Amino acid sequence: MKNILCPVLCSALLFGAVSAQAQTSEFAQLIPSNYIVRNANFSLGAANLSQPRYAGSDERRLAAYSMFDAQGKNGALLGAVSGLGYNFSRDPSIQYGLRMTAEPARDESRSGKLRGLGDVDTALETGAFFNYVPSPNYALVSSIRYGSGLDHNGLQLSLGGRVSASPTPQHHLSASLGANWANSNYQQSYFGVNPAQSAASGYSQYTPAAGVTDIRLGATWNWNIDASWSLTTGASVKHLMGDAARSPFMFEKNPVTVFSAATYRF
């Protein structure tokens, strides 16, 4: 089971913990049920990150987050990476289901460059996922999530892929590529400037349309210390695109996040 856990862990950290504000992962990162030797698999961990203060910020901050994830052999899942949900498939190569996830808050106080834009509160999203996993070393992943933004009507669609390799039994390398599309409600909440915000912040009014917001490329290195403990280090770069990139308070179009994490599996 350890050999399957490492690529999944790398992918989960890459898509989840290194996202801009440590939100739930865009993608459900699941261990195929035939690799769960008991009724459930559990993991605890902590991650340290150097990341932008907000999506598109040219200022950085250090942050630490705890992680907990559980996946049952019956398909139930709960945790910081995949959220709360259920995988209906019993085919190890196909994963599909429903889940609830969290879109993190963007607090105005996080940066002086957000002053006058107001807060965007943490939002609970409902959605679905579909993954194709032909082997532990390859995966195509996708998800749809609804409920984010100021009026909780933001919609996001994410597509991605992962490839992993194990040069030794203890060391695993993983690379991933992902893209995110959002509707106009999401775009306005996180990248737009309405008349009141314009008057308070000094930014010009801006109304972005629906479209691709970003693409992401990442890589991780995972070291299995023993059957339970592992250390993971990685980095990702996001390329803001379209109307999201043209927002007046986007100052870094290619933000980079660097992270390290320790995980205990039981």
Buried (B, 14 or more C-beta within 10 A) or exposed (E): BBBBBBBBBBBBBBBBBBBBBBBBBBBBBBBBBEBBEEEBBBBBBBBBBBBBBBBBBEEBEEBEBEBEBBBBBEBBBBBBBBBBBBBEBEEBEBBBBBBBBBBBEBBBEBBEBBEBBBEBBBBBBBBBBBBBBEEBBEBBBBBBBBBBBBEBBBBBBBBBBBBBEBEEEBEBBBBBEBBBBBBBBBBBBBBBBBEEBBEBBEBEEBEBEBBBBBBBBBBBBBBBEEEEEBBBBBBBEBEBBBBBBEBBBBBBBEBBBBBBBBBEBE
